Each structure stands twice: as structure tokens, then as C-alpha cells.
Amino acid sequence: MEKNFDRIERLRREIHLHNWRYYVLNDPLISDGEYDALMRELIELEKGHPEWVTPDSPTQRIGEELTEGFPPVEHKVPMLSLDNTYNADELREFDKRVRKGLGKVNPEYVVELKIDGVAVSLLYEKGLFVRGATRGDGHRGDDITANLRTIRSIPLKLLTHEPDLMSIEIRGEIYMPKKGLEELNREREKLGKSLFANPRNAAAGSLKHLDPQRVAQRPLDIFIHTVVGLRSKKYKTHYDTLMALKKAGFKIHPNIEVFDSIEKVIRYNDSWAPKRGGLEFGVDGMVVKVNPFDLQKILGSTIKTPRWAISYKFPAEQATTVIREIHLQVGRTGVVTPVANLDPVPLGGTTIQRATLHNEDEIKRKDIRVGDTVLIEKGGEVIPKVVKVILEKRKPRTKPYLFQKKCPVCGRGLVRDEK
């Protein structure tokens, strides 16, 4: 019993650290898959020991921290998170829960790509864009209206006079296209600045600028995926409402499909897994929703998640290659990060030639050496990470990597931050 309690405490500390690195610093240390594994372990342990659940547990929160410099804004309807599934059987379990909640009704599902970006809420009154906010903690977010007004795919005035749509709140995902991120990282590298690890962090970091003019210089875009609080007898389903919003000027992803069975949903999800790398934006899964609004209302929500929607996460993308060199990269703040130069390998629609090694401890823990064959993982990351060394392929007489003691730029001695 004591071992489970100690493990729960360790998981909470570790997840809090990774949340801070991901949401506040925009500098993640682990992949989304590794983070999800930690969270799922914590969820299962807390299910087995509900008496140990605390209000400050990562499982009890919805979103990210608020940002200093932006006024907080209350969401009229909470911005909930989605439960995750990772395989077909878990989607079938979701379908069973939906059917149990609806009785004899046969549910219809709408399926969309899950864009790897930043969730925002957009409020329109009398057809005009009046406010935009981040998810925040799900109840309160940052008012980033001025920054969102710089994104040209967000209409400032709706292209409709239809009464049901004139005053409406919608949610979407702000993202940065892959090409835009690659160009941005090239510029940052020239300036000696730290690179964004993935499209989501690039988008989040861009939206946190207090100067809208700087935000306007970033290649940000949006896809609308949800409408909340709609009171209309005309629009009775999620799909029909999105099609109406498209005509009103919103950017809706074209690959949205409606299915009458979970097996068709599963086949559609599986068809997208190998194609995601060819998209111009990051995608980490699919979102499955009960389509009719009246059925969504019957199913309702928990404190954290809607019972009528769930996400299906794609497995992380991996490949093997060889480390040819390890060099140190100096970021804008002076932080030195080891980076591996690799034999070029195709992964996620691009050719990968570098992978982050994070820090000296990471190199020692995984015993990463020049000449090693390694498994790399991209997921949503632009700069992949080394998952592990394939020891069976290690060549004889390789030597452990010795971390340099001097800065490669100025030649001064490196100082380790022990915080």
C-alpha cells in the first residue's frame, strides 16, 4: 500500500514539472506519448485508491496556467478536456458507455482530425468578433483578443446575417504550419535562440507575446471544431453547424465524416494514421463526437470531460538511425543543449538529421554515444528525441560521451544549474 502511495506522489511531482515545462516554458522534456503514459498510470492508481486523490493532483485539472500580462476572462461555458483512447478496443468501450447512457438509441458519430495546437474560444456578438481567450484552467483563460485579431483566418465580421449565428461562442485550435515552423526555427537558430520543439509549443509561445505586432509576424492559423451554447431549432447536429459556420467565414477542416457505427469510425481513424505525416500541420489523433446535440445533452459531462466526445491518439512515430556527432547548442538565455547529428532518415513526412539529447543527465542515463544506432521519436515534435540506444548494434570500442566543460561560443567554463 505504501509503495502505491509513494508512486502516486512521485508521479504527481513529475507531471507537475512536465506541465510547467510544456505550458509555461514551451520547452518540453518528454514526448507526448511518455507524458500520456505517466498520466494514465496516475489515473489508474488513483482509481484504485480514491481516498488518496487530492485537489492539486494533475488528474483534477483541465488546462494550463494563466499567463501574466493578460487579463483573465471567465468562460461562459467551461472549456473541458477530452479523455484519450489509444486503440480500437478503448473506442469500443467508449461506444458501450454512450449506448448505455442513451438506452436504445443508435448513436451517430462525427469524426475530425485532432489538430496539435492551442485551444481558444471566440465570442461573436451581432456578427462581430468581440473577444478571444485561451483555455486556461477550463473556467478562466487569458484574454488574447488583440493577438487573435492578427490571425487572418479568424473573421472579424461574419459573412452571414442569419439570426441563429449572429451571437455565438465557438472553439478552435490555433496552430502553426510545419513549413512556417521550420522557417521560424531556422531564423531562431541563426540568432542563437532556442528552437521550438513542436508546432504546438510554437503556437503557444507566439500567442503569449504581449505585443500583437510580433504575433502578426508569426504564421499562425486556426481550424474551428466546436460550437457551444447554440440555441437553434434549425441546427440540430454538430456536423450541420460546422457546415453553416464554414459558410459564415470560418475555417473548417475538410476531412470531417459522419458514421453510424463505431466500427466505421475505427476504420476511418486507422486510415489516417499513415497519412498524417503528409499534412501541412501537426495532427496527433482523431476526435470522435456524438453528432446530434440532443444526444450530447442527454449524455452530459463530468467535471473535466464531456461524456459524448473522446480523442483517439495516434502512436508516436519512430525510426532508427545512427548518431554521427554530438554538438552543443547555445540558446538565447545561455542554456547549452546537446544535439545529435544523425544519418538522414525519413520520419513524419520530413527528413530528420538532428535529435535533441536534452541535457548531460539524459545522455548518461541512456548511455548515448557517437556511432550508436538509436531509436528516435518525432510525434508532434519538430526536433525529434532519442528514445533509446539499440545496444545490440553498438560497435566495439565506442566511448561514453564526455560533456564539454567550455561554452562552444565564448569559450568560458560551463556552469551547471542544480535547481
N, C-alpha and C positions, 0 to 999 in steps of 0.2 A: 504493500500500500504506500509506504513511504517513498519507494522508488518512483511510482507513478506521480506522486505529488511533486517530487524534485524535478522530474522530467517536464511536467506542466510549467513549473516556474522557469526552467531554462528555456523552454520553447517561447514563452511569453516575452522574456528578455530579448531573445534573438529576433523574434518577429518585430518587436518594437524598434529594434535597431535597424532592421531592414526597411521598415516603413519610413523611418526618418531619412535613411539614405535615398530611398526611392522617391518619396513625395516631397521632401523638403530640400534635399541637396541635389535631386535629379542625378544621382550618381550611384546606381545600384551595385551591390557586391555580388549578387547571385542571380541566376536566371529565373524567369517566371515559373518554370517547372519546379525548380528547387524550392522557391517560396511557397508554391501551392502545396508541395509535399509537407512542408513544415506546418502550414495552416491546417491541412487535413488531419495530420497526426494530433494536433492540439484539439481540433473539433472532436475527434473520436475519443480522446482521453477525457475531455470534459463531459461528453455524453455518458461515459461510464461512471463519472464522479461529479454529478451536477452540484453537489454540496461544495465543491471547490471552485465553482465559477465565480469570478469577481467582476464588478462593473468596469474595471480598467483592462480586462482581457481583450486582446486583439479580435477575438471572435464576437465581441459585443459592439463593435463599431462598424460604421457603414463606409465612410470615405476617408479623405485625407485631412491634414491640418489646415486651418485657415492661415492666410499669409498676411504678415504685417504690411501696412501701407494701403490695403484695400478695405473699404468699409464692409462690414458683414451685412448680409441680407438674408431674411427669413424666406425659406421656400414655402409657397402656399400649399404644395403637395410634396411630402418628403421624397428626396431622390434616393431610392433604395438601391442596394446592390443586387447582384444575381447569384444564386447558387451555381456551382460549377459541376459539370459531369465530364468524364474522361473516356467513356467507352459506350458502346451500344447498349449494354445491359443497364447502365445507370440511366440512360434515356428511357428505356422501357420502364424502369422503376418510377421515373417522373410521370410517365403516361398513366401508370397504375394509380398514382396519387391523384392525378387530375380526374380520372374516371371515377374514383371513389368519392371525390368531392362533388362531382356533377351528377351522380346517380346513373341513370340510364342514357344520358345524353352522350352522343358520339362527338368528341371534340375535333375541331378543325384547327390546324396549326399553321402559322406563318413563320417562315424561316429567313433569317437575314445573316449576312456576314458580320462577324464581330470585329469592328474596327479597333485597332490598338491605338487609342488616343486619349483625349481628356474629355470627360463628360461635362456638358454645360447645359444650362437651362436658359431659354429665350422667351421673353414675355412680350406679347404684342397687344396693344390697345388701339382700337379704332383703325386697325390695319397698319400701325406704325410700331417699329421696334423701339421699346422704351427701356428695357433692362435685360442684362445678361449676367449670369452668375455661374461659378464653379459648383461642383457637388458639395465640397467642404465635408462636414460631418454628416451630411444627409438631411439635416434640418436647417443648417445655416451654411451659406457659402460666401465666397468673395465676390463683391460686385465688380466685374471686369467689363462693364458695358463699353467703356471707351476703347478698350483693346479689341473687343469683338466687332466693333463698328469698322475696324480696319480690314476685316476679312470680307473680301468682295463677294463670296458665295452666300453670305448672310444678307438677305434682303432687308433694307431699311424701311421699305414700304411694300406691302403685299400686292401681288398682281391679281387681286380679286376684290369684289365688293360683296361677296356672299356673307350674309349676317352671321352664320354659324362659325365662320373662321376669322372674323374681324378682331375679336378679343380672345386670345388663345395663348396657352403656355405649351411649349414644345421642348423636347430634349434632343440633343445630338452629340456627336463625337468630333471634337476638333482634332485634326491630325496633320502631320507634315508628310508630304510625298517622299518616297525613298530618294529620288533624284535630288530633290531640294535639300534633304538632309545630307546627302553625300557632298553637295556643293558647299553647304554651310560648314561641315566638318573640315573640308579642305581649307577653307578660309581661316577657320579657327586654328588649324594646325600650323598654317603659315605665321600666325600671330603668336604662336606659343601657348594658346589657350587649351584647356582640357576639352576633349571631344565628347559629344553627346553619345550615350551608349545605345540608344534606340529611338525610334520615331516618337514614342510616347513621351519620353523624357525631354526631347527637343521641343515638342509642342507645349508641354507643361512649363518648361523653363522660359519659353517665349512669352506665354500668357502672363507670367509673373513680373514682367517688366513694368515698371511704374510709368514709363514714357511710351505712349501709344505710337509715336513715330518710329521707335525701334521695333515695335511689334509689326508695324506695317511693312518693314523690310524683310520679315520672315515669310517663307512660302507656306502659310497656313491655309487650311481648307476645312470643310465640315460636311458631314452626312447627317441628316435628320433621321431619327429612328423611333421616336415616341411622341405621342400627344397625351397630355394629362388634363383632366377636368373638363373634357369636352361634353357639352350638353346639347345634343343634336339628335333629332329623330331621323335625319337623313343619313348620317354616317354611323353605321352600326358595327363596323369591323375595323380592326387595326389596318388591314391592307387598304380598304377603301379610303380611309382617312389619309394615309400616306400618299395615295394617288392624287387626292384632292390638294394636299399640301404641295405636291410637285407642280401642279398647275398654278398654284398661288405664288410660285417663285422659289421654293425651297429645293435644295439639292438632296435627292433621294437616291440611294444606291440602286442600280437597275436590277441586280440579281436578288430579287425578293420573290419567293414562291410560296404558294399555299397548298397544303396537303391534307388529306382526310384520314391519314393513319400514321402512327409513329414509325412504322417500317419504311414508309416512303421518305419520311424525314431523315431516318438513319442513312438510307442510300444517297440522298442528296448531300448530307453532311460529308459522307465518305468520298463523294465525287469531287469535293472542293479541297480536301486535304493535299493532294499532289499538285493542285493548280495555284495554291496561294502565293508561291514564290514569284509567279509571273505578274502579280498585281502591282500597281504603282504605289500602293500604300500597304502598311503593315496590317495583317489580319492574324488573330490568334485563336480563332474558333468561329462558331456559329451561335446565333441566338434563336431559341425556339420559344414562340409565344402562342398561347391560345388566342385565336383570331377574333371571335365575337366579343364585344365589350360587355354584354350582359353576362356571359360566362366568366369573364375576368372578375366581374363584381361579385359573383357567387363564390368564387374561389378565394378572393381576398388576398391578404398579405400577412406575413409575420412582422415583427418589429423591424427586421433587417431586409427581408426579401419578399417579392411577390410570389404567390403560390402558382401563378399562371404563366410564369416565364422561367427559363433556365438557360445557361450557356453550356455549350459543348466545346471543350478546349482541345485544339489540335495537339498532337505530340510534338515536342520540340524537335527542330531539325538538327541533325548531326552529320558529321563527316569525319574521315580520318585523313591526316596529312603529316608532314614532317617539319619539325622546328629547325630552321637553318641558322637563326641568330636570335639573341635576346638583347634588346637595347632599352635604354631608359628614356622616357618621355617626360618633359617638364611642362606642367600645366601653368595656367595663368596665375594661380595663387602660390606657385613654387612647389607644389606637390609633385614628387617624382613617381612615375608609374612604370613598371616593367612591361614591355610589349614584345611579343614573339613575332618574328618574321617567319612566314610559312611557305612551303611549296604551294603554289596557287591551286585552289580546289573549288569547284562549283558548289554553291550552297545557297538555298533560298532565292534563286534567281540571279545571284551575283557571284563573281569570282572573289574568293576570300584569300587574302595574303597576309593578314595580321590577326592576332588574337590578344586580348588583354590578359595579363597574368596577375593583375590587381595589386599585389604587394609581395614583400620578401617572405612573409609567413606563408602565403599561398604557394609560392614556389617550393619552399621547404616541405610543406605539408604534403604536396603532391609529388615531390621529388622530380621536378621538371628539369630536363637537361637539354642542351643543344644537341641535335641529332635524334632526339626521341620521336617516335611515331605517337601521335596523340589523337584523342577523340575531341573534336571541337563541336560546340553547340551554338547555334545562332538564335533560334526562336524569333523574337522580335528585335533582337539586338543587331546594330549595325556593325559594331566591333565584337566579333564572337569571343567566347571564353574557352579556355582549355578545361574540359570536363575531367579527363584523366589521361595518364600515360599508359600506353599498351606495352606493358613490361616484356611480354613475350617477343616483341620486335626490337627491344633495345639492343643496340650493338655493343660489343665488348669494349672496354677501356673508355667508356664515356665518363665524364667527371661531373660531380654536383656543381650547380651554378653558384658562383660566388658574387653576391650583390656588391656593386661598385661602392666605394666609400666616398667618391667625389662627384660633384654635380657635373654632368656632361656639357653644360653650357658655360658656367662660370668657373669651374674648377675648384670651388670651395668644398669643404667637407660636408657630407650629408648628415642631417640631424634627424633622428627617429622620434616621431611624436608618439608617446606612450599613452595618450589619452584613451 
